[in-house]
Amino acid sequence: GLSYTWIFNNNALYVQEDSRRFVSQETGNLYIAKVEPSDVGNYTCVVTNSKAEQSVQGPPTPLTLRSDGVMGEYEPKIEVRFPETTYAAKGSSVKLECFALGK
């Protein structure tokens, strides 16, 4: 299967998930809540295929803070991208991702 990680500012260390950062293993997206000045920089996605034992690195994506301090407002919503049916073998683990967005 595929796994997703992110590199910050070309550092050999991966972005660590914590209470503000989450990497979706379903989509590969990196979510950062309550962006801080220390989050500014370049983020690079790394996709690893464990079966082929290969990794591919994407182009860097810059994150900057808006100089006007204005944050776009949008209505709260819950993003769910579950398949219509989720199957799991007895004793296996299943991860369902749900995100609450908005201000």
Buried (B, 14 or more C-beta within 10 A) or exposed (E): EEEBBBBBEEEEEEBEEEEEBBBBBEEBBBBBEEBEEEBEBBBBBBBBEEEEEEEEEEEBEEBEEEEEEEEEEEEEEEEEEEEEEEEEEEEEEEEEBEBEEEE
